[in-house]
Amino acid sequence: MQRDAFDLGKELRNHTVGFKLYPPLWNEFDIPIEIMNQLNWKEHKFLNALGNDFSSEVKNLPNNKGGIYLFIIKSNVLPEISEYLAYIGRVQLTDSHNFRVRCKKYFREYLNDTERPKITTMLEFFKHNLYLRYAEIEDNELIVELESKLINSLIPPFNDLIPEKRIRDAVKAF
C-alpha cells in the first residue's frame, strides 16, 4: 500500500529518536577494559514476529542470573552497522528478581501504556526491530556501578533517569 506524503511524514515524526553523541562523556567511562572484555554478551530478538508476545529465547532467559541489559533497535538495511542503543538497564539478582522477571515486566508496562511512556513508545514503534542484548554479572555492586556509568556516558534516548546530577540537569536544560 502506497502512503501519501502526509501520512509518511506523520509516521517519520513518530519514529524520530534524538541521540546525544558526546565523546567527552565517553572518555569519562572508567570501568577497566579488562572487566568490559570479560562480559559475554548474548542477544535475542525481544518480541515474536507478530510483536504480540516475547520471542521464545526471551521467554527462556535465565531466572537465576543478574546483570546488565540493553535494548537495541536494528535495521536490516546495513546489518551490524545500523544498530541503535535505545535503553540500558540492570537486574540485580535477588530471590524475586532476575533477567526473566525483569524483561517480562517491560511487556506488562507496554500493555499498560500509562506506566512508562518512553518504554511504551520504544515497544510500540520499534517492536519488530527490537533486540535484547545482555551480560550476566555475579556482583550486584558491579551491576549497579556499570549501569550508572554506561547511562551517564551514552545517554540512551529511552532512559528516563540519568544517574549523575550534572548530566541529568544538562539533559533537562537542553
Secondary structure by P-SEA (a helix, b strand, c coil): ccccaaaaaaaaaaabbbbbbbaaaaaaccccaaaaaaccccccccccccccccccccccccccbbbbbbbbbbbcccccccccccccccccccccccaaaaaaaaaaaaaaccccaaaaaaaaaccccbbbbbbbbccaaaaaaaaaaaaaacccccccccccaaaaaaaaac
